[in-house]
Amino acid sequence: MRLSLIIILSAFCFALATAQSYAPVKQAYGVAVSPKVPLKAYAVPLSQVKLLPGSIFHHARLLDSAYLLSLEPDRLLHRFHLHAGLPVKGEIYRGWESDGLSGHTLGHYLSACAMMYASTGADAFKQRTDYIVSELDRCQQARRTGYVGAIPNEDSIFYKVKRGIIKTAGFDLNGGWSPWYTVHKVMAGLADVYVHTGNPQALKVLKGMADWTADIVGGLTPDQQEAMLQCEYGGMNDVLVHLYELTGEKKYLDLSYRFHDRFVLDELAKQRDVMPGKHANTNIPKVTGCVRRYLHT
C-alpha cells in the first residue's frame, strides 16, 4: 500500500513539475510572450525525459497509460453534447460527472493525454485529444456564445452572474458547484493540448471560452466581482495569463485580474497569514496564477 502511494505521488509530482506549471520551458511551443524577470532555471520539456523500463516510474506510467486509454471520450463528452443541443454518443460516467462538477474530468483528461503524448510520442493519445477538441469545437459553434461546458444549470448560473446576481457560500455559485473551477479545468486542458500536441484548434476553442468569460464578468462592479470570487474559482487567473503568454493579446492578461480576490491574495501580498482553515485546492491555484503573472509582467 505504501509503495503504491509512493508511485502515485512520484508520478503526480513529475507531471506537476513539467506541465500546467508556472515554470517556463525554454523555447516552448506556441509561446508569444517571454518572461520579464531573470530566470536561473527552466523546466525540462516532457519530450526530453525518458523513463527506463524496470523503474517504478516507468511502471507507473504504463498503468496510467492503460487507464487513460480505457476511458471513453464520448462518455466524458456526454453533457457537452447534450447541453449544446447535439446528439449524445455515449452514456455519462457516474460520480462527479453525473453530479454538479460535470465536465471537469474531461479537462483533466485532456491535460493527461496531452502530457502522455509529449512524454511517449504514442499517437493514440494525440488521436484522443484531437477528437475531443474537434467535438468541443462543434459544441462551441452550436452554442454561438464561445462557451463550452457540461455544468448542470450552467446557462442560468452565468446569466445571473453577468447581471450581478451572485449568491454563494463558498463552494456554490447561484446554485452551481464551483462552476468557474470546472470552466478552468476545461480551459487548462485545451491549453495543454495546444502546448504539448501543437493542435491550433485547441487554442481557437480556448480563446472562444476566454472571450465568453470576458462577456460574463466584464460588467461586474468591484463588490460584485469580490462576491463571485468567494466561490472556488480554480486557476482562472492562471489560465488567462497563460493565454496571454501564448497569444500576446493583452486583453487576456487584463481579464486575469477579474479573478484576483482581495480577501486572500491582497492579504498575502501584505505578508499576512490568512491561510489557516482555508481550503488548499481553492487557494493554491490562485497563487500559482499570481506567480505566472509576475513572471510575464
C-alpha positions in Angstrom: 0.0 0.0 0.0 2.8 2.4 1.0 4.8 1.6 -2.2 1.7 2.2 -4.3 1.2 5.6 -2.7 4.8 6.5 -3.4 4.4 5.5 -7.1 1.3 7.6 -7.4 2.8 10.6 -5.7 6.0 10.4 -7.6 4.2 10.3 -11.0 2.0 13.1 -9.9 4.9 15.3 -8.8 6.7 14.5 -12.0 3.7 15.7 -14.0 3.3 18.9 -12.0 7.0 19.7 -12.5 6.7 19.8 -16.3 3.1 20.7 -17.2 0.4 23.1 -16.0 3.3 24.7 -14.2 4.3 28.4 -13.9 7.9 27.3 -14.5 8.5 28.2 -18.2 10.1 25.8 -20.7 12.8 27.3 -22.8 11.7 27.7 -26.4 8.3 26.2 -25.5 5.8 25.6 -28.4 3.5 28.5 -29.2 4.8 31.0 -26.6 4.5 34.6 -27.8 5.4 36.4 -24.6 8.8 35.8 -22.9 9.3 36.1 -19.1 10.1 39.7 -17.9 12.2 38.6 -15.0 15.6 36.9 -15.0 15.4 33.2 -14.7 18.0 30.9 -13.2 16.4 27.7 -14.5 13.8 26.4 -16.9 11.5 23.4 -16.7 12.6 20.4 -18.7 10.2 19.5 -21.6 8.4 16.2 -21.2 9.6 15.1 -24.6 13.2 15.3 -23.3 12.6 13.0 -20.3 12.8 9.2 -20.9 11.7 6.7 -18.3 13.7 3.5 -18.4 12.0 0.0 -18.2 12.3 -1.5 -14.8 11.9 1.7 -12.9 8.9 2.3 -10.7 8.2 5.5 -12.7 8.1 3.6 -16.0 5.8 1.0 -14.4 3.5 3.8 -13.1 3.3 5.4 -16.5 2.4 2.0 -18.1 -0.5 1.7 -15.6 -1.5 5.4 -16.2 -1.4 4.9 -19.9 -3.6 1.9 -19.8 -6.1 3.7 -17.6 -6.3 6.7 -19.8 -6.9 4.6 -22.9 -9.6 2.6 -21.0 -11.8 5.8 -20.7 -14.2 6.6 -23.5 -14.1 10.2 -24.8 -17.8 10.1 -25.9 -18.8 9.3 -22.3 -16.8 12.3 -21.0 -18.4 14.4 -23.7 -22.0 13.3 -22.8 -23.2 16.6 -21.2 -21.1 18.8 -23.5 -23.0 17.4 -26.5 -26.4 17.4 -24.6 -26.1 21.0 -23.4 -25.1 22.1 -26.9 -28.2 20.5 -28.4 -26.2 17.8 -30.2 -26.8 14.1 -30.2 -25.0 12.3 -27.3 -22.7 9.5 -28.3 -22.1 7.7 -25.0 -23.6 7.1 -21.6 -22.5 9.6 -19.0 -20.0 8.4 -16.3 -21.2 8.2 -12.8 -19.8 10.0 -9.8 -19.0 13.7 -10.1 -19.6 13.5 -13.9 -23.2 12.9 -13.3 -23.3 15.4 -10.4 -22.6 19.1 -10.1 -18.9 19.1 -11.2 -19.8 17.5 -14.5 -17.2 18.4 -17.2 -14.1 18.9 -15.1 -12.9 15.4 -15.6 -12.7 16.0 -19.3 -10.4 18.9 -18.7 -8.1 16.8 -16.6 -8.3 14.1 -19.2 -7.2 16.4 -22.0 -4.2 17.5 -19.9 -3.3 13.9 -19.1 -3.5 12.7 -22.7 -1.6 15.7 -24.0 1.2 15.2 -21.4 1.3 11.5 -22.1 1.7 12.2 -25.8 4.5 14.6 -25.2 6.2 12.0 -22.9 5.8 8.9 -25.0 5.1 10.1 -28.6 2.3 7.5 -28.8 -0.2 8.5 -31.5 -3.2 7.1 -29.5 -3.1 10.0 -27.1 -2.9 12.6 -29.8 -5.8 10.9 -31.5 -7.8 11.2 -28.3 -7.1 14.9 -27.8 -7.7 15.8 -31.4 -11.1 14.0 -31.4 -12.2 15.7 -28.1 -11.1 19.1 -29.3 -12.9 18.7 -32.5 -16.1 17.8 -30.6 -15.7 20.7 -28.3 -15.4 23.0 -31.3 -18.7 21.5 -32.6 -20.3 22.3 -29.3 -18.9 25.8 -29.2 -20.2 26.5 -32.7 -23.6 25.1 -31.8 -23.9 27.4 -28.8 -22.7 30.5 -30.6 -21.5 32.2 -27.4 -18.0 30.9 -27.1 -18.9 28.9 -24.0 -18.3 25.2 -23.8 -19.5 23.2 -20.8 -21.3 20.4 -19.1 -22.3 22.0 -15.8 -25.9 21.5 -14.6 -28.0 24.7 -14.9 -24.9 26.5 -16.4 -26.9 28.9 -18.5 -28.9 30.1 -15.5 -25.8 30.3 -13.3 -23.8 32.5 -15.7 -26.9 34.5 -16.8 -27.3 35.7 -13.2 -23.6 36.3 -12.8 -23.5 38.6 -15.9 -26.3 40.7 -14.3 -24.6 40.9 -11.0 -26.9 38.4 -9.3 -24.5 36.5 -7.1 -25.2 34.1 -4.3 -22.5 31.9 -2.8 -21.5 30.2 0.4 -18.0 29.1 -0.7 -18.5 26.1 -3.0 -21.7 27.1 -4.7 -22.4 29.9 -7.0 -26.1 30.7 -7.9 -26.9 27.0 -7.1 -24.0 25.5 -9.0 -21.0 23.6 -7.6 -17.9 25.8 -8.1 -18.7 26.5 -11.8 -15.6 28.6 -12.5 -13.5 25.7 -11.2 -14.9 23.4 -13.9 -14.5 26.1 -16.6 -10.9 26.4 -15.6 -10.2 22.7 -15.9 -11.6 22.6 -19.5 -9.6 25.7 -20.4 -6.4 24.4 -18.9 -6.9 21.1 -20.7 -7.2 23.0 -24.0 -4.0 25.0 -23.3 -2.1 21.7 -22.5 -3.3 20.2 -25.8 -2.1 23.2 -27.7 1.3 23.4 -26.0 2.0 19.6 -25.9 0.5 18.4 -29.2 0.5 21.6 -31.3 -3.2 21.5 -32.2 -4.3 25.0 -33.3 -7.9 24.1 -32.9 -7.4 23.8 -29.2 -6.2 27.4 -29.0 -9.2 28.5 -31.1 -11.7 26.9 -28.6 -9.7 28.2 -25.6 -9.8 31.8 -26.9 -13.6 31.5 -27.5 -14.1 30.4 -23.9 -11.9 33.3 -22.7 -13.8 35.8 -24.8 -17.1 34.4 -23.4 -15.6 34.8 -19.9 -14.9 38.5 -20.6 -18.5 39.0 -21.6 -19.8 37.4 -18.4 -17.6 39.2 -15.9 -16.7 42.4 -17.8 -19.6 44.5 -16.4 -19.3 43.5 -12.7 -18.6 46.1 -10.1 -15.7 45.5 -7.7 -18.1 44.4 -5.0 -19.9 42.0 -7.3 -16.6 40.6 -8.6 -15.4 40.1 -5.0 -18.7 38.3 -4.1 -18.3 36.0 -7.1 -14.7 35.1 -6.1 -15.9 34.0 -2.6 -16.8 30.7 -4.5 -13.9 28.4 -5.5 -12.8 29.6 -9.0 -9.9 27.2 -9.7 -6.9 28.7 -11.6 -8.9 31.1 -13.8 -6.3 33.8 -13.3 -3.5 31.4 -14.1 -5.0 30.1 -17.4 -5.8 33.6 -18.6 -2.3 34.8 -18.0 -1.1 31.6 -19.8 -3.4 32.5 -22.7 -1.7 36.0 -22.8 1.6 34.2 -22.8 0.5 32.0 -25.8 -1.1 34.8 -27.9 0.5 38.1 -26.8 -3.1 39.5 -26.6 -3.1 41.8 -23.6 -6.8 41.6 -23.2 -6.4 38.2 -21.6 -3.8 39.5 -19.1 -6.2 42.3 -18.2 -9.0 39.7 -17.8 -7.0 37.7 -15.4 -7.3 40.5 -12.8 -11.1 39.8 -12.8 -10.1 36.7 -10.9 -7.9 38.3 -8.3 -9.5 38.3 -4.9 -8.8 40.8 -2.1 -9.7 38.6 0.8 -6.8 36.1 0.3 -4.4 37.4 -2.4 -4.2 41.0 -1.2 -3.8 39.9 2.4 -0.9 37.6 1.4 0.7 40.5 -0.5 0.7 42.4 2.8 2.6 39.4 4.4 -0.4 38.5 6.5 -1.1 34.8 7.0 -4.7 34.3 6.4 -4.4 30.6 5.3 -5.2 28.6 8.5 -8.5 26.9 7.9 -8.6 27.7 4.2 -9.3 25.1 1.5 -5.9 24.2 -0.2 -7.4 23.2 -3.5 -9.2 26.6 -3.7 -6.2 28.8 -2.9 -3.1 27.2 -4.3 -4.2 27.7 -8.0 -4.8 31.4 -7.2 -1.2 31.9 -6.0 0.1 29.9 -9.0 -1.7 32.4 -11.2 -0.1 35.3 -9.4 3.4 33.7 -9.9 2.7 33.3 -13.6 1.5 36.9 -13.9 4.6 38.1 -12.1 6.9 36.2 -14.5 5.3 37.8 -17.5 4.8 41.4 -16.2 
